[in-house]
Amino acid sequence: MRNRLIENDVSSQQRPEPIASIDVLFFTAGLSCDADTISMTAASQPSFEDLVLAIPWIPKVRLINPFLSYENGDELLALYHRAAEGKSGPFIFVMEGSVPDESNKQSGYWAAFGNDPATGQPIPTR
């Protein structure tokens, strides 16, 4: 009886469509020297490209990294803003470096990533 219930539960659930592509958003605006990105791109046995392209069942990966992307400036920042607003497809967010705790001071910031489109002010990493 229990097996039938489990089978019915599984068969009644619809499987989601497989993800065709996914963005990997690297955030390198912390307190870092971008060494993780550099070492990832320098890997050769296997290379990062080999890992991403060699696994047939994973979705197409679009790597969005300030160091590696074709996009730059406002065009690059727009990709991050769309993801933050929930207007992009599925994505993986990778934080490279450390996030400063800026609560120990009255004003200013240690690290930022672009400007807020609404205010024009820097967006602190924190």
N, C-alpha and C positions, 0 to 999 in steps of 0.2 A: 504494500500500500504506500509506504513512504517513498519508494523509488518512483512510483507513478506520479506522486505529487511533485517531486523534484523534476522529473521529465516534463510534466505539464508546465511548470513554472518557467523552465528554460525555453521550451518551444513557444510559449506565449509571448516571450519577450522578443522584440525586434532588435536585430543588431544594427548599430549605427553604420552609416556609410564609411568606408575607409577614407582616411585623410589623403588627398592627392598630393598636397604640398604643405609645407610648414616653414614659417620664418623662424630663424634663430637670431634673436636680438641680443647682441653683446652690448653691455653697458660698461663702458670703460672710463666713466667720469668719477670714479672713486679716488682714493689716495693710492695710486698705483703707478708703476712704470710701464704698464702694458706688456710685461714679460710673458704672461700666459699666452697672449695673442701671438707674440713673436715666436715663442717656442712651438706653438701649435702649427704655425705656418712653416716652420723649419723642420718639422718632423718628416722623416723619410722612410721609416721602416715600421709600419706603413705610413704613408702620407695622409694628411687629413682628407684630401680629395679621394684617395683610395678607400678610406673608411666610409665616406658618405656615398660614394658611387658603387661600392662593391656589394652592398647589402640589398638584394633585389626587392624585399618586401617593405622597406621603409619608404615613407613619402619623399617626394622631391624636396630637398632642403635648400632654402634660400638663406644664405649667411649674410646677416646685416651687422657689419662691424665697422666702426669709424676708421679703423686702420686699413681695412680691406675692401670696403664697398666702393662701387662706382659713384654712388650718390654722395654728395657732400653738402655742407651748409644747410640751408633751409630744406632742401630736398631730402637730405638724410634725416633731419629732425622730424620731418613730417611723418616718416615711417614709425617712429617711436610715439609721436602724438596720437596717430591713428590707433595704434595698439592700446595705448593708455585709455583712450575713449571707447574701446570696445568695437571699433569700426574696421578692424582688420580680421583676417582669418585666424586660424589657430597659430599660436606661436609659443616658443620656449624663450624665457628671459634668462640670460646668463649675466650675473654680476661679477665683474672682474675688479679686484682690488678691495679696499676696505671703505666702509661708509663712515665719514667723520661724525662725531657727536657734537653738534654745534650749539647745544643747549648751555654751554659753559661761557657764553659771551652775550652781550646785548645786541650787537648788530654784525652784519657781514656774513661771510660764508667761507668755508675752506675749499670746497670743490663745487662745481656746477656743470650742468649739461644743457647748453643752449639757453634760449630766452623763452619766457612764457609768451605765447602769441597774443594773449589778451592785454598783458601789462607791459611787455617789452623788457621786463626785469629778468635777471638770471634765475634759472631753476636750480636751487641747491640740491646736491646729490641726496642729502638726507630727506 
